[in-house]
Amino acid sequence: MEMPAPSASVLSRKDRIVDRLRTVLPHDAVISDISETRAYECDALTAYRCPPLCAVLPANTQEVAAVLKICHEMGVPVVPRGSGTSLAGGALPTADSVILGVAKMNQVIETNYDDRYIKVQTGRTNLSVSGAVESNGFFYAPDPSSQLACAIAGNIAMNSGGAHCLKYGVTTNNLMGVTMVTMDGQIVEIGGAHLDAGGLDLLGLICGSEGQLGVVTEATLRILHKPEGARPVLMGYNSAEVAGQVVSDIIKAGILPVAIEYMDEMLIGVCEEFSGAGYPKCEALLIVEVEGSDAEIDEQLSLIKEIAGKHNPVELREAQSADEAARIWAGRKAAFSAIGKISDYMCLDGTIPVSALPHVLKRIGEMSKEFGLDVGNVFHAGDGNMHPLILYDANKPGDLEICEEFGAEILKLCVEVGGCLTGEHGVGIEKRDLMNVQFDPADLEAQMAVKDVFDPAWLLNAAKVFPLETSQSRRAA
Ligand SMILES: Cc1cc2nc3c(=O)[nH]c(=O)nc-3n(C[C@H](O)[C@H](O)[C@H](O)COP(=O)(O)OP(=O)(O)OC[C@H]3O[C@@H](n4cnc5c(N)ncnc54)[C@H](O)[C@@H]3O)c2cc1C
């Protein structure tokens, strides 16, 4: 993975830059010692590492603005960081960049149950947003599997989703407004505690912009009434094609489950071993969950089970208790940790039309043999968001490169069948050089022109998202 050479001018001015930053932040909020900056050298795409010039941990919007003004004046690149759980390398620093971490900014600013929103500082973790409102019977819907750790900041930047997004949508569908600081230190308010705003949908532009347009410091989020109950049903099939057909039949029947999750044979085995979830031995496992009152759940599940039963399942088991439901989910939610226990892996994230599922899974299996690396598949089947996990050995020379090549071929396949390079993890550095596969030069030029408006000097997270050769002239200028 190529990264641009760091600016010698910035590196030579490190002491001056750190001194200036200390004029606007407390001493311990500017981290410059290499033994401490190492903590910021990577995100969850751990194959790539580089300690930053320094890291800053502001406590509020004004401090973020003061930091960005200094970096702007001194021509220093900035990489915004939430909790560092990006799987796409979105928070990977360059040696000449300042990591701007929002971890200290974790306060709830306002909750309003009448109008159903919560306003938080963006360093707050995803799960603790729900935690702040659950005693009043509310929750925040987007639920990435990393929700215990990941911050709302990163969720907004990556437009994150999760298992329950089939019904509730992803971050962009639950975000009402942001306070954002642009690279030159201006504080702007976009959207707010209302359903829609006049003018262009700038909020839609900011959500998913991967830290390229500004640093988001506060967010107004929609909160929802907790459903009365939820219940999953687990279905095992001995054919990926049949499991794909079941997904498609459920959606076609007009039922809207809250989640439809898919795991292939390798993942079923690994997750069962890791969590003792009680999964059957089979080729494909579906977890389908519905929500509502007991009567609503019973009605939806009886329709779903009728559809599932027509396709000869190896197992068709409805959770009979809250404990059993939690056990069914425990295996799926632990998928990444379970794989991480047995091997180094790279988690991909692409989206395909649901009908292309059997073909794509078959091709991934064939490619696995061609590249000589094992792959497991787990994904949000209801919306076609795949997460192939390629296993490799980080200590074996050349394995990472083969893994990257294999990953690129899978993502190209997603585009080829009418899907998309990313589902919910973003582009970062991982898919940066594949953007040409999805977009033609005019598309990329239009996207870069948007960045020109917000960050004309290309100082914010500039080595990400766009292929390096495509953004070269802008970054150099
Ligand atoms: C085990 C595991 C499971 C995961 N499961 C899911 C899942 O189910 N669904 C899903 O969508 N993702 C998932 N992810 C990926 C990751 O958790 C999400 O992308 C998450 O939103 C990143 O949040 P973060 O706070 O850690 O952001 P970081 O990793 O710190 O940063 C991510 C991006 O956001 C930018 N950024 C950070 N803060 C700001 C800010 N204040 N303003 C502007 N830009 C900013 C960064 O520059 C970077 O480009 C998973 C990751 C792991 C490790």
The ligand as an ORCA input file, in Angstrom:
! r2SCAN-3c Opt
* xyz 0 1
  C     -14.608     -5.703     15.076
  C     -15.133     -4.610     14.170
  C     -16.442     -4.691     13.740
  C     -16.944     -3.675     12.907
  N     -18.239     -3.757     12.511
  C     -18.762     -2.771     11.758
  C     -20.128     -2.813     11.363
  O     -20.882     -3.715     11.709
  N     -20.596     -1.797     10.615
  C     -19.796     -0.748     10.228
  O     -20.273      0.145      9.552
  N     -18.502     -0.687     10.580
  C     -17.957     -1.665     11.338
  N     -16.641     -1.605     11.697
  C     -15.784     -0.494     11.192
  C     -15.678      0.725     12.124
  O     -15.993      0.379     13.467
  C     -16.566      1.864     11.637
  O     -16.088      2.349     10.401
  C     -16.645      3.024     12.626
  O     -17.617      3.943     12.238
  C     -15.340      3.777     12.810
  O     -15.504      4.641     13.909
  P     -14.254      5.190     14.719
  O     -14.756      6.157     15.716
  O     -13.443      4.094     15.252
  O     -13.507      5.972     13.566
  P     -11.967      5.996     13.185
  O     -11.487      4.639     12.840
  O     -11.210      6.731     14.219
  O     -12.039      6.882     11.868
  C     -12.786      6.468     10.764
  C     -12.843      7.599      9.735
  O     -13.535      8.687     10.297
  C     -12.785      9.884     10.185
  N     -13.101     10.684     11.372
  C     -12.920     10.327     12.658
  N     -13.343     11.298     13.476
  C     -13.803     12.292     12.681
  C     -14.379     13.564     12.943
  N     -14.540     14.020     14.184
  N     -14.748     14.328     11.898
  C     -14.583     13.889     10.621
  N     -14.033     12.702     10.325
  C     -13.662     11.902     11.338
  C     -11.342      9.389     10.150
  O     -10.479     10.334      9.557
  C     -11.479      8.128      9.339
  O     -11.485      8.443      7.970
  C     -16.109     -2.591     12.512
  C     -14.792     -2.524     12.974
  C     -14.302     -3.535     13.787
  C     -12.886     -3.417     14.267
*
